[in-house]
């Protein structure tokens, strides 16, 4: 019976770090994709901002980044809420890294030259869910705005 339960639930000690890294990169990418989709206009500059962000954050090739975006779009379509994307980030990242993810979400939102109110609302919600305080949320926005204007 114990063997059957282990098979059903998998053996947690045999899990490798690669699936975890994949899950984290998928979660971050899905949040970025959701920001991109908030204004109902799929802008190529926002798409490129996502590619650049996930290539830098996860050391991906352009092809792997494109694949991750496709996977993230599929995951987002199936998602009932943001919790499945935000919960893993709390466990995997320090507070400073989570603030940096908020900065990257702002960069995606700003890539097309304007921040839609729905994009801002989503980023605010994500910040709350991953434990980023309001002043850190604002600081991340200011930092992203400075980067975007360069």
C-alpha positions, 0 to 999 in steps of 0.5 A: 500500500505504501508503494502505491501511495508513493507512486501516486504522489511521486517520491518528493526526494527524487525530484530534481531542481530542473522542474522547479526552475522550469515551474518558476520561469513558467510562473514568472513568464505567465505573469508577464504574459498576463500583463501583456494581455490586459489591454487587449492589444498584443503589442510586439514591443511588450512581447520583446520586453518579455523575451528580454526579461526572461532571457536575462532572468533565466539564462534562456536562448531566444528559442527557449524564451519563445517556447516558454511564452507559448507555454505561459499563454497556455497556462494562463488560459487554463488558470483560475486565478493568479495564486498558481503563479504567485505562490511559487515565487514566494517560496523561490525568491527573496523579497528583493528578487520579488521586487525585481519581478514587479519592476520587470512587470512594469517594464512589460506594461511600459514597453508599448509607451503607455500603462493601461489601468488594467495592467497597473491593477494586475501588477498591484494585485501580483505585488500584494500576492507576493508580499511586495509592499506598496512603497516597494511597488512604487519604487519598482515602478519609478525604477522601471520608468527610469529604465524605459526612458533610456 
